[in-house]
Amino acid sequence: MLSLHEIEHLFALRGGEMYAGEPVTQLEHALQTAALAESDGANDELVTASLLHDLGHLLQDLGDTPTLRGVDDVHQYAALPFLRGLFGERVLGGIRLHVDAKRYLCFSRPDYHASLSADSKRSLQLQGGIFDAAQAAAYIALPDAQDAVRLRLWDDLAKTAGAATPPLAHFMTLAARCRIGV
């Protein structure tokens, strides 16, 4: 299990790496996603999930843009063992379900697929493609799926070079309030 200090250190160590196929770094993307969640009135757990939703990318070293090599890094699962015990299911569920939220949104909103970046479209195929009706119904019935859909929409918007956000310390304060046993 990672500590909050270790999460901050991971962002310091690898957060400056470019977010695959996008004009922002990993840290900028995380901060923008969390800032969008906070400005939309999300609770601390969902803001924390938004901050940490792509932490799995930082825990693996698969090189630049793995999707170009046909690699699905399953980042939504990679971070969970490192965060379990630190955060509860409301944080972990948003992280775990945000990839399938893209598959759900492509099914439920016909114009959504066209709005995705090239890398997001490549990863969609590697992640199983667009849900069919049965898959979409099963997904949206899951606990935390609605929150994961909200997170996914913020995720899609959090790719603006130079966007102003609060610093990491601000969001780590919120994350501290979400720790199990606090």
C-alpha positions as a Markdown table, in Angstrom:
| # | Residue | x | y | z |
|---|---|---|---|---|
| 1 | Met | 0.0 | 0.0 | 0.0 |
| 2 | Leu | 1.3 | 3.5 | -0.9 |
| 3 | Ser | 1.1 | 6.3 | 1.7 |
| 4 | Leu | 0.0 | 9.8 | 0.8 |
| 5 | His | 3.6 | 10.9 | 0.9 |
| 6 | Glu | 4.6 | 8.1 | -1.5 |
| 7 | Ile | 1.8 | 9.2 | -3.9 |
| 8 | Glu | 3.2 | 12.7 | -3.8 |
| 9 | His | 6.7 | 11.4 | -4.4 |
| 10 | Leu | 5.4 | 9.3 | -7.4 |
| 11 | Phe | 3.9 | 12.5 | -9.0 |
| 12 | Ala | 7.2 | 14.3 | -8.3 |
| 13 | Leu | 9.2 | 11.5 | -9.9 |
| 14 | Arg | 7.0 | 10.7 | -12.9 |
| 15 | Gly | 4.3 | 13.4 | -13.1 |
| 16 | Gly | 6.4 | 15.4 | -15.6 |
| 17 | Glu | 6.1 | 12.7 | -18.2 |
| 18 | Met | 3.8 | 13.5 | -21.1 |
| 19 | Tyr | 0.4 | 12.0 | -21.0 |
| 20 | Ala | 0.3 | 9.7 | -24.0 |
| 21 | Gly | -0.8 | 11.4 | -27.2 |
| 22 | Glu | -1.9 | 14.6 | -25.4 |
| 23 | Pro | -0.4 | 18.1 | -24.9 |
| 24 | Val | -0.2 | 17.8 | -21.0 |
| 25 | Thr | 1.9 | 15.9 | -18.5 |
| 26 | Gln | 0.7 | 13.2 | -16.3 |
| 27 | Leu | 0.5 | 15.6 | -13.4 |
| 28 | Glu | -1.2 | 18.3 | -15.3 |
| 29 | His | -3.9 | 15.8 | -16.5 |
| 30 | Ala | -4.4 | 14.5 | -12.9 |
| 31 | Leu | -4.7 | 18.1 | -11.5 |
| 32 | Gln | -7.0 | 19.2 | -14.3 |
| 33 | Thr | -9.3 | 16.2 | -13.8 |
| 34 | Ala | -9.4 | 16.8 | -10.0 |
| 35 | Ala | -10.0 | 20.5 | -10.5 |
| 36 | Leu | -12.9 | 19.9 | -12.9 |
| 37 | Ala | -14.4 | 17.4 | -10.4 |
| 38 | Glu | -14.1 | 19.9 | -7.5 |
| 39 | Ser | -15.5 | 22.8 | -9.5 |
| 40 | Asp | -18.5 | 20.6 | -10.5 |
| 41 | Gly | -19.2 | 20.0 | -6.8 |
| 42 | Ala | -18.0 | 16.4 | -6.5 |
| 43 | Asn | -17.4 | 15.1 | -3.0 |
| 44 | Asp | -13.8 | 14.5 | -1.6 |
| 45 | Glu | -13.9 | 10.8 | -2.6 |
| 46 | Leu | -14.7 | 11.6 | -6.2 |
| 47 | Val | -12.2 | 14.4 | -6.4 |
| 48 | Thr | -9.6 | 12.0 | -5.0 |
| 49 | Ala | -10.5 | 9.3 | -7.5 |
| 50 | Ser | -10.3 | 12.0 | -10.3 |
| 51 | Leu | -6.8 | 12.9 | -9.1 |
| 52 | Leu | -5.6 | 9.3 | -8.9 |
| 53 | His | -7.5 | 7.7 | -11.8 |
| 54 | Asp | -4.4 | 7.3 | -14.0 |
| 55 | Leu | -1.9 | 6.6 | -11.2 |
| 56 | Gly | -1.5 | 3.1 | -12.8 |
| 57 | His | 0.3 | 4.8 | -15.7 |
| 58 | Leu | 2.9 | 6.1 | -13.2 |
| 59 | Leu | 3.4 | 2.7 | -11.5 |
| 60 | Gln | 4.3 | 1.1 | -14.8 |
| 61 | Asp | 7.0 | 1.9 | -17.4 |
| 62 | Leu | 5.6 | 0.9 | -20.7 |
| 63 | Gly | 7.3 | 3.7 | -22.7 |
| 64 | Asp | 5.7 | 6.4 | -24.8 |
| 65 | Thr | 2.1 | 5.8 | -26.1 |
| 66 | Pro | 1.8 | 2.0 | -25.5 |
| 67 | Thr | -1.4 | 2.0 | -27.6 |
| 68 | Leu | 0.7 | 2.6 | -30.7 |
| 69 | Arg | 2.2 | -0.8 | -30.1 |
| 70 | Gly | -1.1 | -2.5 | -29.4 |
| 71 | Val | -0.6 | -2.5 | -25.6 |
| 72 | Asp | -3.5 | -2.0 | -23.1 |
| 73 | Asp | -1.7 | -1.1 | -19.9 |
| 74 | Val | -4.8 | -1.9 | -17.7 |
| 75 | His | -3.9 | 1.1 | -15.6 |
| 76 | Gln | -7.3 | 1.2 | -14.0 |
| 77 | Tyr | -6.4 | -2.1 | -12.2 |
| 78 | Ala | -2.6 | -1.5 | -11.8 |
| 79 | Ala | -3.1 | 1.1 | -9.1 |
| 80 | Leu | -5.7 | -0.7 | -7.0 |
| 81 | Pro | -3.3 | -2.9 | -5.0 |
| 82 | Phe | -1.3 | 0.1 | -4.1 |
| 83 | Leu | -4.3 | 2.1 | -3.0 |
| 84 | Arg | -6.4 | -0.6 | -1.3 |
| 85 | Gly | -6.2 | -0.1 | 2.5 |
| 86 | Leu | -5.5 | 3.6 | 2.1 |
| 87 | Phe | -8.8 | 4.5 | 0.5 |
| 88 | Gly | -12.3 | 3.0 | 0.5 |
| 89 | Glu | -14.4 | 1.7 | -2.4 |
| 90 | Arg | -15.8 | 5.2 | -3.3 |
| 91 | Val | -12.3 | 6.2 | -4.4 |
| 92 | Leu | -11.3 | 2.8 | -5.7 |
| 93 | Gly | -14.5 | 2.3 | -7.6 |
| 94 | Gly | -14.1 | 5.5 | -9.6 |
| 95 | Ile | -10.6 | 4.5 | -10.6 |
| 96 | Arg | -11.5 | 0.9 | -11.5 |
| 97 | Leu | -14.6 | 1.9 | -13.5 |
| 98 | His | -13.3 | 4.9 | -15.4 |
| 99 | Val | -12.1 | 2.9 | -18.4 |
| 100 | Asp | -15.4 | 1.1 | -18.8 |
| 101 | Ala | -17.1 | 4.4 | -18.5 |
| 102 | Lys | -15.6 | 5.3 | -21.8 |
| 103 | Arg | -17.0 | 2.1 | -23.3 |
| 104 | Tyr | -20.4 | 2.9 | -21.8 |
| 105 | Leu | -20.4 | 6.5 | -23.0 |
| 106 | Cys | -19.6 | 5.5 | -26.6 |
| 107 | Phe | -22.7 | 3.3 | -26.4 |
| 108 | Ser | -25.1 | 5.7 | -24.6 |
| 109 | Arg | -24.1 | 8.9 | -26.4 |
| 110 | Pro | -23.7 | 8.5 | -30.1 |
| 111 | Asp | -21.6 | 11.7 | -30.5 |
| 112 | Tyr | -19.2 | 10.8 | -27.7 |
| 113 | His | -16.9 | 8.6 | -29.8 |
| 114 | Ala | -16.2 | 11.4 | -32.2 |
| 115 | Ser | -15.0 | 13.6 | -29.4 |
| 116 | Leu | -12.3 | 11.2 | -28.2 |
| 117 | Ser | -8.6 | 11.8 | -29.0 |
| 118 | Ala | -6.8 | 9.5 | -31.3 |
| 119 | Asp | -5.1 | 7.8 | -28.4 |
| 120 | Ser | -8.4 | 7.4 | -26.6 |
| 121 | Lys | -9.9 | 5.8 | -29.6 |
| 122 | Arg | -6.9 | 3.4 | -29.9 |
| 123 | Ser | -7.2 | 2.4 | -26.2 |
| 124 | Leu | -10.9 | 1.9 | -26.6 |
| 125 | Gln | -10.3 | -0.9 | -29.0 |
| 126 | Leu | -7.7 | -2.4 | -26.8 |
| 127 | Gln | -10.0 | -2.2 | -23.8 |
| 128 | Gly | -12.8 | -4.2 | -25.5 |
| 129 | Gly | -14.5 | -1.6 | -27.7 |
| 130 | Ile | -17.9 | 0.0 | -27.3 |
| 131 | Phe | -20.3 | -1.8 | -25.0 |
| 132 | Asp | -23.4 | -3.4 | -26.4 |
| 133 | Ala | -26.8 | -2.9 | -24.8 |
| 134 | Ala | -26.5 | -5.7 | -22.3 |
| 135 | Gln | -23.0 | -4.7 | -21.3 |
| 136 | Ala | -24.0 | -1.1 | -20.9 |
| 137 | Ala | -27.0 | -2.0 | -18.7 |
| 138 | Ala | -24.8 | -4.2 | -16.5 |
| 139 | Tyr | -22.2 | -1.5 | -16.2 |
| 140 | Ile | -24.4 | 1.4 | -15.3 |
| 141 | Ala | -26.1 | -0.8 | -12.6 |
| 142 | Leu | -22.7 | -1.2 | -10.7 |
| 143 | Pro | -22.1 | 0.7 | -7.6 |
| 144 | Asp | -20.0 | 3.8 | -8.4 |
| 145 | Ala | -20.6 | 3.6 | -12.1 |
| 146 | Gln | -22.5 | 6.9 | -12.2 |
| 147 | Asp | -19.5 | 8.6 | -10.5 |
| 148 | Ala | -17.1 | 6.9 | -12.8 |
| 149 | Val | -19.0 | 8.3 | -15.8 |
| 150 | Arg | -18.7 | 11.8 | -14.3 |
| 151 | Leu | -15.0 | 11.2 | -13.7 |
| 152 | Arg | -14.6 | 10.0 | -17.3 |
| 153 | Leu | -16.2 | 13.2 | -18.7 |
| 154 | Trp | -13.8 | 15.3 | -16.6 |
| 155 | Asp | -11.0 | 13.1 | -17.7 |
| 156 | Asp | -11.8 | 13.8 | -21.4 |
| 157 | Leu | -11.7 | 17.6 | -20.7 |
| 158 | Ala | -8.5 | 17.5 | -18.7 |
| 159 | Lys | -6.1 | 17.8 | -21.6 |
| 160 | Thr | -5.5 | 21.5 | -22.0 |
| 161 | Ala | -2.0 | 22.7 | -22.1 |
| 162 | Gly | -1.3 | 25.4 | -19.6 |
| 163 | Ala | -4.6 | 25.2 | -17.7 |
| 164 | Ala | -4.5 | 26.8 | -14.3 |
| 165 | Thr | -5.3 | 24.4 | -11.4 |
| 166 | Pro | -4.8 | 24.3 | -7.7 |
| 167 | Pro | -1.4 | 22.6 | -6.7 |
| 168 | Leu | -1.1 | 19.0 | -5.9 |
| 169 | Ala | -0.9 | 19.8 | -2.1 |
| 170 | His | -4.5 | 21.1 | -2.3 |
| 171 | Phe | -5.8 | 17.8 | -3.6 |
| 172 | Met | -3.6 | 15.8 | -1.3 |
| 173 | Thr | -5.3 | 17.5 | 1.6 |
| 174 | Leu | -8.7 | 16.3 | 0.2 |
| 175 | Ala | -7.2 | 12.8 | -0.3 |
| 176 | Ala | -6.1 | 12.8 | 3.4 |
| 177 | Arg | -9.7 | 13.3 | 4.4 |
| 178 | Cys | -10.7 | 10.2 | 2.4 |
| 179 | Arg | -8.2 | 7.8 | 4.1 |
| 180 | Ile | -9.7 | 4.8 | 5.7 |
| 181 | Gly | -10.0 | 5.3 | 9.4 |
| 182 | Val | -9.9 | 9.1 | 9.3 |
